[in-house]
Each structure stands twice: as C-alpha cells, then as structure tokens.
C-alpha cells in the first residue's frame, strides 16, 4: 500500500471489530486488525493480510485472535520487515514465535511510551473484565493506547471496562480528539462461555462524555453474532443523553475518517 504524508490531521480507516489503519504525518499504523478467515466471522477481512504493506508499526492491545492475529503477524513479520510490533510485554513470547525480529518487538506496559516516526504511542492498562495484573512480573496483559502526532490525539480502548483512575490516565495527555471504544458489553451467558467482557454501550458513552473528547467512534460490535451489539443503540443513547456531544461517528468498513 502506498505511503502518503497526511499533514495537519489524522486519517483513520476502519477494518472491522477494533481494527484500524491510522495515518499521522508520514507514519502509518495498523492496530488490532483481525485479518484471518474464520467460520464465525460475519464480515470478511477487507484487506488480505499478504497485501498489507508499507506499515510502520503494527499494534495489538492484547493476545486474543481478533486483536493480535498471530497468523497475520507471521505474514507481516516477513512482508513488513522494517515495521515495529507493539504489544503488551507480558505476551512477548507469543509475538517472537510469530517470527518478529527481537529488535522490532516492542513490548509495553502501563504508563510506558514509544516514538515511531511522527507518532508517540502511550500505553495504559486495560481491564478486559479484569485487570489481571501479574504481581510477580509487574505486567498487565491488556492495554489501550493514546496515539499522538500532528497535534492530534487518538485514544484506542482495545478491550476494556472502566476502572478507577482510568479516565485520569487517558486525559492526562491533553485533549483527546477521538476515542475508539468497545461497546459490546458483557453478560452471564458470554462469561460462562469464556467470553470476557467490555463496556456496555451506555458505559462507553458516559466515558467519552466525561473524557471531554471531540468525537467518539464505537467498535467491537460487528464481527461475531455471539459477541456484538446494535451500534444504533449507542448512537441513540449518545443523542438522547448528550445530544451527540462528543460527536458520534459510526464507522463503515474501509471508509476514511479524518481528524483535523
């Protein structure tokens, strides 16, 4: 894929679930892209994994197949040899097993950052139903990221519930131009089937409002029938409770969203 400089703005392209291509300046990121075929998918991968090239960094928020797609990471380790791979440091052994060069494998933990080209990426612990903090190693298995560059800040929530202190962590970097939040929620049926949960659409809306972001983009609603949500409920809740302030942007597959 061609690289093109995006000046004074960011360009986001939704890839389904929580997957996005993000261009800021001369830097191109791919985050949480589930690019492999799967019998339970409701939508096909919009870009074949072998055709995704020219990426400066691949980001994964946690080691679930729809966020760190190991079969795709094996491909990208070969087809994007200059790319950096960013992920929770707790899962580094699985990433190295994908063939990622150790020098290109950047495991982060809560409150750590890395600079990639025109972009700085800050890691924040996520609570995928639970924080699952490992006291022995001091590491968290789930992350969310604040991505900033060109004067733009984008928060990507990965898979998370809200926990005490999380809002302050997100807003400590300054005004957030866009928040990408999971809205699929959680319930007993999913928990009994080992599907750990996320914020409900109401909780995601409340977080976006309280964070004071300019726009909110819902995710994690489209991929699996057994673990999705009606995105219109999120939009209507934002409109009824907050009159769409922040602006609610429902993503469409492969359509570009510009953040000025």
C-alpha angles and dihedrals in degrees: 000000000000120000117225130175115247108203125205094353145054127242120213125191118189116226097181133274104021095330120125141165108218125193119191118169107317094336127099123197132186116201131188095342113171099202102163126097116252131178092230096053117116092198129037121239105274093215123038108239092233091057097052104100138143092055118149096198138009113208128197122185097200143347102273118117095246091055105031103028101193095192089055093042088056088057095044092049086064102035096042102039093163095051122110117226115217123193142132107302090226090073098046095120091063092049094050088049087061089065096257110156109251089230089057096045111097114183113192133192134197113308095012126123141195133195118225115179108298093352137080117203119203121195124218125182114255127208108221090190084309134029090228091199112189106223093193096056098024089229135133120215096208127056141179123199140220107206118195138178139119087037090296127119122198124184117206111193099196106195112330152136120217115264134183111288096012095110092054091050092053096046095042089086093059134256114357113221095193136010121200107201136177113238104179095105127196140264142172095267093056093042091053087054092052093255103139116206148245138200117304115241089258092052091048091051092050092049093051092050094047091047089058093225121166096232139005127212117197121218142171094056105102114048109072129030092216095051109033141093140217102263091202088068089060093049093048092048091051090049095046098044104029104015088239095298103164093042111251113223115189106205123228122206112274094352115131122240114199121210110196 
